[in-house]
Each structure stands twice: as C-alpha cells, then as structure tokens.
C-alpha cells in the first residue's frame, strides 16, 4: 500500500498533515495495526487513516464509490430475521454465556458451527448461541453512525438473552465487543477450548499429517493468551506446524482487513499472494475464516483450526463457495439454531 502512493512512511504521514489526502489513499488501509506496532516513533498511522475514512464517510457518494452498497446489503441481511437468531436455554450452570460464531464461519459451514456448539453444550450446560454480526464491516468503512446502530442491536439481543459473557469464534467479533462493549466479558473460543479440553477423538488425530504454517489474524495482534492457546491446541492434536517469520504481534494482514478486497481489490489480492507465499507449506491454518479464505485465494490451502478439531472427514482443503452458497449456509445455520431444544 505504501509504495502505491508514496516512497516512505514519513512522506505518507505528510500526505495527511500538510496535504488533503485522497479518498483512494484513505480507503487503501487494511486497519491491521502493524504500522503502530513497528513504528519507532509510536505513530499510529491506523488512527490517522481511520479518521480520514470517517470524514469521507459523511459523503455517501464517496462510500458508494468503494462498494458501500455491498456492505449495506450484507449488514441489513446479517441483522434480518432470515439470517440472524438467538437461542437461550433456561437451565444449566452457564446460562449467562452465549456462543457467537460470527458471519464468516456461519457462511462457511453450518455443520461446523453446530458441531462446535454441541461440544460447548456438553461442557458448559446452559450456554446459548447468537447468530449475529458485530457490525465490523460498517465500522471499517468509516460509517460510525451506522455501526453504532448495528452494535446497539447486537447489545440488545445479548441483553435479552441475559448474556454477560460472550464466547467468540471470530477475531473481529472478539475485538469489536472488547472495544465497544467493555461491560460484557469476552472469551475467545480457542482459549475456552484450551481450558475445557479438546474432544477425545481430536487428540493426536493429526500427528501424521503434513506440516502446515500457522497464520495469526491481525485483529488479535496483542492477544498473547489467544496466540498461546491456539498453539496449545495444535500441539494437543499433534498437528505439525511452522511459524511465519512475522507472527503473533508482528503478524501481517491476510489481505482482507479493512474491507480492502472491496475498496482496493488489487492491493488485497497482492497481499494475499504475498502472505501465502511466505511459507513453503502447501496448507496454512488460521483461527479466522476470512484469513483461511484469503490464504486459499493467495494460492495455498487455507484451513480453519476448527475443521482440524471438529471435522474428522475434513480433506485438508476448503471447498470454494460462491456468494449465494454462503448466504444459503447462513440460512441453514439459523434454521439449525432455531430447531434446538431447551435442555429443561
């Protein structure tokens, strides 16, 4: 992105401090946070870009230029009764908890979502489930007013469930709720699995599998506990893996951050290819479905950690799915949730 617009971070910053930045530049940021982590002068370029996006977002014609119509369709659909729902259970020790799989995972595999939830119910009696969006796509486009509307809806749904603790499978959901709903306790699914243990059938299941590379999603860049818990789970399964040179808090964006695939598809796909080929491994495992898809688009086999744990028939390669199939999957996932019976 940097060299697409200028020649150095200093020159880039001057575009915002001494000139009027273009919308093309503002919407080219992946909001991955690496710049703030690496900058020796502690300058958070991400905040500068975000502020610029928010200013441009006041003009809906500018947003339209960067594909905002697709974002609005996604958000309206995600919060509609057709694709979202909640299920609260009345008895059990964990009725205050709700599992939130997130949009990408529900779109990828309804059966995987419900395999995960069935296991959680067996270990955390009374835990509920909410299929809902966290509103991140709207926020990443700079439309904070609309984001607050969607986020408020999510909070109301959680309040109706009596959910004071939310277990997230999506790293964007984790960070969005942690940042904008600090009164709710947020727990990563991967940390919870490290605590309650893996299903017996998953232990040592992959000890003879080919080595994979492990990609850390950038939203949870500073969540050191999640980083370690994911590695613990891989070790318990016996899955051989290697680290990227830039991992954990130094991880690189997969290419889908900041809605970049929508606003600057060329940059996004270049980053996907670049990241995917920083390892010689043919398969790359991540604990974010968007990252897994990006690694597949980058030319490798993107794999979700949950498939390794809960899908014994997984062929070590995700099936490519079109937009219609993804929405159908979310509909089927909602149907499965609606069909769940109260354990009372």
N, C-alpha and C positions, 0 to 999 in steps of 0.2 A: 504493500500500500504506500509506504513511504516514498519509494522511488517512482511510483506512478504520478507523484505530484511535485516532488522536490528532491533535494540531494542529501539532506541531513535533518536530524531531529530539531536542531536549532532553527534551521530555515523553516521547518514545518511549523514550529511554535510561532515564528514571526508572522506566518500567514493569518494567525488568529489574533495577534496582539497589535500588529501595525497595518494589517490589511483587512478587507472584508472577505472571509473565506467563502468559497462557493459551496452550494448545496452538494455538488458532486464529492467534494472533499469531506464534508461533514458526514455524509451517509456511506463513506468508504471505511469507517471504523468498525471493527468487529467486536468492540467492547470486551476484549478478552483480558485486559488488565496487565498484560505483560510489560507494557511500557512503564507503568507506575512502579512495578516491582524491580525493574532493571535500571531505571534512571538514577545516576549518581547524585543528581541534584534534587531528588524527591519531587519531581514534577509529575503530576498525574494528567497525562495527555487525555486519558479517557474521559475525565470530568470536563475538559475543555471541549472535546468532541460532543459529549452528551449535551452540554449547554447549548452548543451550536445547533444540534439536531432539534432540541426543544424550541429554539427560536424559529427555525424554519418550519416546524410542525404547526405553527399558528396559521400558516397558509396551506390549506388543504389541497390546493392545486400543485404545490411543491411535493406534498406527500404522494399525491396521485402519480406523479412522475416516477416515483420509486416503488411503485407496486402496492401502494397502501390499500387499494381496493381488495386485493387478495388477503391482506391482513384483516381487514374489517369482516370479510366473509368468514374467515377462519374463526375470528373471535365471536361473532354472532352465533355461528353454528356451534362452537365449543360450549357456549353457555345456554344453548337451546335445550329443550326437553328431549329432543331427538337424540342428542349425543352426550348429555350430562345427566347425572343422577347421584343420589346418596343412598346409603343403606346403613341404618343404625340398628344395633342389637341391644336388647334390654337387660340381658343377664351376662355376668362374667366379670372378671377382675379388671378387664381393660376396656370397658365401655366408654372411657374418656379418650380413647385413641381412635384415629382414623387413618387408613392407608390411602395414599394419593399416588396412583401410578403415573399420572401425567399424560399429556396429549400424545407424545411420540410413541411411548410404549403401548398405549391402547390402540393406536393406529397400526402398529406393527403386528401385535399378536394378542388377541383376546384370550386365547388359551393360556398363554404365558402369564398374563396378568392374573388370571384366576387360579392358576397353579400356585403362584406366589401367595395370593390371598388365602387360599385354602390352608397352606402351610402356616401362615401367620395366625389364622384362627385356631389351628391345632396347638399353637404355643402360647397365644395371647387371647384367651377366651373373652369374647365380647367386643373385640376390635371391629370397628366399622370400616366402610370404604366410601370414598368420594371420587367419582369420575368428573373432573372439572379442570379447567385451565387456570393457570396462575396469572395470566394477563401479560406475561413477559413479551410476546410479540409486539403489543401496542407500546409498551414502555421502551423497547429497543428502537422503535421508530420515532420516539420523542414526544408522542402524544400522551402526556402525563395526565391530562384531564380525563381522557377515555380510560387510561389504565386505572385510575382511582375508582372509576365506576365499576369496572370489572373486578378489581381487587375487593371492593366493598361487597360485591355479590358473593364472592368466594368466602369472605369472612362471615357473612350472614348465614350461608349454608353450613359452615363449620359450627357456628353458634347454635343453629337449630339441632345439629347432631349432638351437641354437648361435647364437642371435641376440643379438648385443651392441649392435646398432643397430636401432631401430625407426622406420620411416617412417609417420607417421600422417596420415590424411586428415581426421580428426575432431579438433576443438579440445578437446573434453572428454577424449579419449584422450591427446592431447598433454600436457595439464596434469596429468592423473592419473598418468601414467607419470613425468613430470618430477618430480612431487612425492613420489611414493611408491616409485619405483624409480630413485633417483639414480645407481645403478651402471650403468644402461642408457643409452646415448646416444639421445636422442630428436630426430628430424629432422622438420620439417613437410614434407609432400608439396609444398607451394607454394614453399617455399624450395628444395627439391631441383629442382623444375621450372625455377625461375629460374636454377639453376646449370647443369643439363644442357641446357636449352633446350626450347622447345616443338616439337611435331611440325610439320614444314614446312607441312602443309596448314592448320594453325591460325593461322599468322602472317598478320596483316592480314585474317583471314576476316570480321571483324565491323565493318570500317571504315565500312560504310554502314548499320549497324544503328541503331535508335533509342537515345537516351541512357537509361542505367539509373542508379539510385542504388546506391552500394556500402555495404553494412551489415557492420561488423566484429563478429564474435561476442565476447561478453563474457568467455569463459574465457581467451582470449589477449589480454586487455586490455593487458598490459605487454610483449607480444612485438613490439617495434618492428620487428624484422627481418622477421617474417611480414607485418606491415602493409605494409611497403615492397615486399616480394617479390610480394604479390598485386597491387599497383598496377603493378608492372613487367610482370606477365603480361598484365593488361588492356591496357596500352599496346602490348605486342607484338602483341596480337590486333587492335589498332585499335578496341577497343570503347569508344565514348564513354560516360563515366560522370561522375556528380557525387558530391560528398561530402555526407553528412549534416552538419548543424551540430554534432551531438555524434558524433564519430567517433574512431577509433583508441583511445587510452587513456581517452577520455571517452564511449565508445560506450554506448548504452542497451541493456538486455536486450530480446530479441525477444519475450519473454513466456513462453518455455518453460523458462527457467532454474529450477534448484532443484526440479524436478518440480512447478512451480506449476500447470500445466494439470490435474494430478491432485489436488493438495491444495486449490487455490482457483481453480477454472476461470473464475469471473467476473473475478477480478483478471487472470488470464493473458490472457484474450481482450480485455479492455480495454487491456492493454499492447500486444498485437499490433496492434490497430486504431490505437492512438496512435502507435506507432513507424512503422507502414506509411504513415500519412498525414502524416508529417513531410517528405515529398517529393512533388513533383508528378509525378514519373516514374511511369509505369504498371508498370514492372518494377523489381525490387530484386534485385541479385545479391549473394550471400554465399558464403563458403567453408566453410559449415556447413549440412548438410542440414536439421537441426532449425530453424535460422534461416530457411532458404528456405521451409519449410513454414509457419512462423509468419507470414511476410510474406504468403503466399497466404491464410491464414486471416484475416489482418488486412484483406484486401480488395484486395491488389495481386498481381502475378505474381511469386512467389518463384522465383528462378533460382539454380541451383548453378553456381559458376565452372567446375567440371569438365565440365558439359554444353557450355559455350561452347568449351572446348578440345577435347574428345574426341568430341562428338556432332555431326557435320555436318548431320544431319537434324533437330536439335532445333528445335521450333516456338516457342521462346521462352516456353513455358508448361509447367509440370509438370502431369502428369495426376494428379488426385486419386485416392488409393488408400485402400481400407479396411484394417482390421487383418489380415484373413485374407490379402489380397493381399500385404501387406508380409511376413508370415511365409512365404508361398509364395516370394516373391522371395529371402528369405534362404536358403531351402532350395535354390532353383535356383543361387544363388551358391555355396553349399557344394558342390553337385554339379559345377559348373564347375571349382572348385578341385581337387576330388578327381580329375577327369579329366585334369589337367595332366600332361604327361610330363617326366621328368627330362631335362635337356639333355645328360646324359652319353651 
